[in-house]
Amino acid sequence: MSQPLTPGDRLTPEERLADAKERLCLPRIVVICGSTRFMTEMAEADLRETVAGNIVVKPGCDLKSPHALWSDPGEAEVLKSRLDDLHRAKIRLADEVLVVGDHIGDSTRAEIAYARSLGRPVRFTHPEVDPDAS
């Protein structure tokens, strides 16, 4: 026998996530995007956002730096795809996107477009690199 519908059953997944965040009294969640060449700048942005009271999520791996976990080129390509999927999940989780760095490559441009397609606000440490700036 099925259960009667509750108001929460009529919410979209995004609305349910927003409701859960509100019920848990979670601070704003900011996801940092950008080229991994800006990992030092990302760490500084993480520090500043954390001090401002935000939860911060950001790339956790720099595939451009040598490491045993991605030393095999074939495995590195598979890992990159998994990390791209993981980063899109971070964007879905976040309330806002902060793009770090003075250069926007193809991956970051795609992340910005994805975030905007979800209605996430996007900020830039270097606003002049916003691909949609007029």
C-alpha positions as CSV (number, residue, x, y, z in Angstrom):
1,M,0.0,0.0,0.0
2,S,1.5,3.4,-1.0
3,Q,1.9,6.2,1.5
4,P,0.0,9.5,0.9
5,L,1.9,12.3,-0.7
6,T,3.4,14.9,1.6
7,P,4.3,18.5,0.6
8,G,7.9,17.4,0.4
9,D,7.0,14.8,-2.3
10,R,6.0,17.6,-4.7
11,L,9.3,19.4,-4.5
12,T,12.0,19.0,-7.2
13,P,15.3,17.5,-6.1
14,E,16.8,21.0,-6.1
15,E,14.0,22.3,-3.9
16,R,14.4,19.3,-1.5
17,L,18.1,20.1,-1.2
18,A,17.5,23.7,-0.5
19,D,14.9,22.8,2.1
20,A,17.3,20.3,3.8
21,K,20.0,23.0,3.8
22,E,17.6,25.4,5.5
23,R,16.4,22.9,8.0
24,L,20.0,22.0,8.9
25,C,20.8,25.7,9.2
26,L,23.8,25.2,6.9
27,P,25.8,28.2,5.9
28,R,26.2,29.2,2.3
29,I,28.1,26.6,0.2
30,V,30.6,28.0,-2.3
31,V,32.3,25.9,-4.9
32,I,35.6,27.1,-6.3
33,C,36.2,26.5,-10.0
34,G,39.2,27.3,-12.1
35,S,42.3,25.8,-13.7
36,T,44.3,23.7,-11.3
37,R,47.3,26.0,-12.3
38,F,45.6,28.3,-9.7
39,M,45.7,25.9,-6.8
40,T,47.5,28.4,-4.6
41,E,44.9,31.1,-5.4
42,M,42.2,28.5,-4.7
43,A,43.6,27.8,-1.3
44,E,43.6,31.6,-0.5
45,A,40.0,31.9,-1.8
46,D,39.1,28.9,0.4
47,L,40.6,30.6,3.4
48,R,38.8,33.9,2.7
49,E,35.4,32.2,2.1
50,T,35.8,30.1,5.2
51,V,36.6,33.1,7.3
52,A,33.5,34.8,5.8
53,G,31.4,31.9,7.2
54,N,30.9,29.8,4.1
55,I,31.3,26.1,3.5
56,V,33.8,25.7,0.7
57,V,34.3,22.8,-1.8
58,K,36.9,22.9,-4.5
59,P,39.0,20.7,-6.7
60,G,40.9,18.2,-4.5
61,C,43.3,16.9,-7.1
62,D,45.8,18.6,-9.5
63,L,46.3,16.1,-12.3
64,K,49.0,18.4,-13.7
65,S,51.2,17.7,-10.7
66,P,52.9,14.3,-10.6
67,H,51.4,11.7,-8.3
68,A,51.3,7.9,-8.2
69,L,47.5,7.8,-8.3
70,W,47.5,9.2,-11.8
71,S,50.9,8.3,-13.2
72,D,49.4,5.9,-15.7
73,P,48.1,7.9,-18.7
74,G,45.1,5.6,-19.3
75,E,44.1,5.6,-15.6
76,A,44.6,9.4,-15.5
77,E,42.1,9.9,-18.3
78,V,39.5,7.8,-16.5
79,L,40.2,9.6,-13.3
80,K,39.8,13.0,-15.0
81,S,36.4,12.0,-16.2
82,R,35.4,10.9,-12.7
83,L,36.7,14.1,-11.2
84,D,34.8,16.2,-13.8
85,D,31.6,14.3,-12.8
86,L,32.4,14.9,-9.1
87,H,33.0,18.6,-9.7
88,R,29.6,18.9,-11.4
89,A,28.1,17.3,-8.3
90,K,29.8,19.9,-6.2
91,I,28.3,22.6,-8.4
92,R,24.9,21.1,-7.9
93,L,25.4,21.1,-4.1
94,A,26.7,24.7,-4.0
95,D,24.7,27.9,-3.5
96,E,27.3,29.9,-5.4
97,V,30.3,29.4,-7.7
98,L,33.6,31.4,-7.3
99,V,35.8,31.2,-10.3
100,V,39.5,31.7,-9.4
101,G,42.2,32.9,-11.7
102,D,42.9,35.3,-14.6
103,H,42.4,32.7,-17.3
104,I,39.3,30.6,-18.3
105,G,40.0,27.4,-20.2
106,D,37.5,25.0,-21.8
107,S,36.8,23.0,-18.6
108,T,36.2,26.1,-16.5
109,R,34.1,27.6,-19.2
110,A,31.9,24.5,-19.3
111,E,31.6,24.6,-15.5
112,I,30.5,28.2,-15.6
113,A,27.9,27.4,-18.3
114,Y,26.7,24.4,-16.2
115,A,26.4,26.5,-13.0
116,R,24.5,29.2,-14.8
117,S,22.2,26.6,-16.4
118,L,21.3,25.5,-12.9
119,G,20.7,29.2,-11.8
120,R,23.8,29.3,-9.6
121,P,25.3,32.8,-9.1
122,V,28.8,33.0,-10.4
123,R,31.5,35.3,-9.0
124,F,35.0,35.9,-10.4
125,T,38.2,36.8,-8.7
126,H,39.0,38.4,-12.0
127,P,35.6,39.6,-13.4
128,E,37.2,40.6,-16.7
129,V,37.5,36.9,-17.7
130,D,33.8,36.2,-17.4
131,P,32.9,34.6,-20.8
132,D,29.5,36.3,-20.6
133,A,30.6,39.8,-19.7
134,S,29.5,42.4,-22.1
